[in-house]
Amino acid sequence: MTRITVLGVGNILWADEGFGVRAVELLHERHIFPEHVALVDGGTQGLALLPLVEDSDVLVILDAVDYVLPPGSLFMADDDDVPRCLTAKKISLHQTSMLDVLGLARLSGRLPAHIRLIGVQPCDLETYGASMSAPVRAQLDPALAEALAYLARFGVAAVPRPATRAPEPLGPLSVTLAPYEAARSS
């Protein structure tokens, strides 16, 4: 069976840099996927994501990427067109980018056969503790629609999650979008 990974990457502590994580959280909150589809909050895990990437046949990456486009622009890239720089902002010299992870997977001969980047042009990468800017937040639903359409190419039919079937969070509940923003405003 085809192994599919939907990976949200970024740092939620730096405003728009958290777009990918927030997008995969919403996808998980709103839909139920077949067992061979993994939704992952990759955050800033860097090289720890390598085994996950290498074990995937199809990889969908959601991220904020600086392409010098108008703020909030959504764009897609596939396979070899996935850009060389997948993280809008490195917080430290020790942070490994998705480019490094994909490069190592290529070197090992275990790069996924199909890769789709769904990226958004960030507006704010400088405000520590902030949530996403309005233009970037407005791209969450379009990004989810793009992810679902891409997954459909591989026969994946996500089922809308019933309100009575709350999902287990992908990461710590305290940093999912609603609690994170509630803590910021108090």
C-alpha positions in Angstrom: 0.0 0.0 0.0 1.2 3.5 -0.8 2.5 5.3 2.4 1.4 8.9 2.4 2.6 11.6 4.8 1.1 15.1 5.2 3.7 17.1 7.1 3.2 20.5 8.6 6.5 22.2 9.4 7.4 25.5 11.0 7.8 27.3 14.3 4.4 28.4 15.8 6.3 30.8 18.1 7.2 33.1 15.2 3.8 34.3 13.8 3.5 33.2 10.1 6.3 30.6 10.4 3.7 28.4 12.1 1.5 28.2 9.0 2.4 24.6 8.1 1.8 23.2 11.6 -1.5 25.1 11.9 -2.6 23.8 8.5 -1.9 20.1 9.3 -3.7 20.6 12.7 -6.8 21.8 11.0 -6.7 19.1 8.4 -6.5 16.5 11.2 -9.3 18.3 13.2 -11.7 18.4 10.2 -11.1 15.1 8.4 -10.5 11.4 9.0 -8.0 9.7 6.7 -7.3 6.1 5.9 -4.7 4.3 8.0 -2.0 4.6 5.3 -2.1 8.4 5.5 -0.2 10.0 8.4 -0.7 13.6 9.4 2.3 14.9 11.2 3.1 18.1 13.1 6.8 18.2 12.2 7.3 21.6 13.9 11.0 22.3 13.9 12.2 18.7 14.3 14.7 18.9 11.4 16.7 15.7 11.0 14.3 13.7 13.2 11.9 13.8 10.3 14.3 12.0 8.0 13.0 8.4 8.7 9.4 9.6 8.2 10.3 11.2 4.9 12.3 8.2 3.7 9.4 5.8 4.6 6.9 7.8 2.5 5.9 7.2 -1.1 3.9 10.4 -1.2 4.9 13.5 0.8 2.8 16.6 1.2 4.6 19.5 2.9 2.7 22.5 4.3 5.0 25.4 5.1 5.6 29.2 5.1 8.2 29.9 2.4 9.7 33.2 1.4 9.4 33.4 -2.4 9.2 37.2 -2.4 5.6 37.1 -3.5 2.8 39.3 -2.2 2.2 38.6 1.5 -0.3 35.7 1.9 0.2 34.3 -1.6 -0.4 30.5 -1.8 1.6 28.5 -4.2 2.4 24.9 -5.0 5.5 23.1 -6.2 5.9 19.4 -7.2 8.7 16.9 -7.1 11.9 18.4 -8.5 10.3 21.8 -8.5 10.1 21.8 -4.7 12.3 24.8 -3.9 15.7 24.6 -2.4 14.6 26.7 0.6 11.6 25.4 2.4 11.8 27.3 5.7 11.0 31.0 5.7 13.2 31.7 8.7 16.0 29.8 10.5 15.9 30.6 14.2 19.4 29.3 14.8 22.4 27.8 13.0 21.5 24.5 14.5 18.1 24.3 13.0 17.9 21.9 10.0 15.7 22.8 7.1 13.4 20.6 5.1 15.9 21.1 2.3 18.5 19.3 4.3 16.1 16.4 5.1 15.0 16.0 1.5 18.7 16.2 0.4 19.6 13.4 2.8 16.7 11.3 1.6 17.8 11.8 -2.0 21.4 10.7 -1.1 20.1 7.6 0.6 18.0 6.8 -2.5 14.8 7.0 -0.4 13.2 10.2 -1.5 9.5 9.9 -1.8 8.3 9.3 -5.4 5.8 12.2 -5.2 6.3 15.4 -3.3 4.0 18.4 -3.1 4.8 21.6 -1.4 1.9 23.8 -0.4 3.5 27.1 0.7 2.3 30.5 1.7 4.3 33.7 1.5 4.6 35.0 5.1 3.9 38.5 6.3 5.4 38.4 9.8 8.3 36.3 10.9 9.6 38.7 13.5 6.9 38.8 16.2 7.7 36.2 18.9 4.6 34.7 20.4 2.3 36.0 17.8 -0.2 34.0 15.8 -0.5 34.1 12.1 -1.2 37.4 10.3 -4.6 37.8 8.7 -3.4 37.3 5.1 -1.6 34.1 6.0 -4.5 32.8 8.1 -6.8 33.4 5.2 -4.9 30.8 3.2 -5.5 28.0 5.6 -8.7 26.8 3.9 -7.4 27.1 0.4 -4.2 25.2 1.5 -6.4 22.4 2.9 -8.4 22.2 -0.3 -5.2 21.9 -2.3 -3.9 19.2 0.0 -7.2 17.2 -0.3 -7.2 17.6 -4.1 -3.6 16.4 -4.3 -4.3 13.4 -2.1 -7.4 12.5 -4.2 -4.9 11.9 -7.1 -3.7 8.9 -5.1 -7.1 7.6 -4.2 -7.3 9.2 -0.8 -10.8 10.2 0.2 -10.8 12.1 3.5 -14.1 11.8 5.4 -15.3 14.9 7.2 -14.9 14.4 10.9 -18.2 14.3 12.8 -18.4 16.9 15.6 -19.0 14.0 18.0 -15.6 12.4 17.2 -13.0 14.8 18.4 -9.5 13.8 17.3 -6.5 13.3 19.5 -4.2 16.4 19.1 -1.1 15.9 16.9 1.0 17.6 19.5 0.5 19.1 23.0 -3.0 20.4 23.4 -1.8 23.6 25.1 -0.1 24.8 21.9 -2.8 23.9 19.4 -4.3 27.0 17.8 -7.3 27.9 20.0 -5.5 27.4 23.4 -2.4 29.1 22.2 -4.3 32.2 21.1 -6.4 32.2 24.2 -3.3 32.2 26.4 -1.8 35.0 24.4 -4.9 37.2 24.8 -5.2 36.7 28.5 
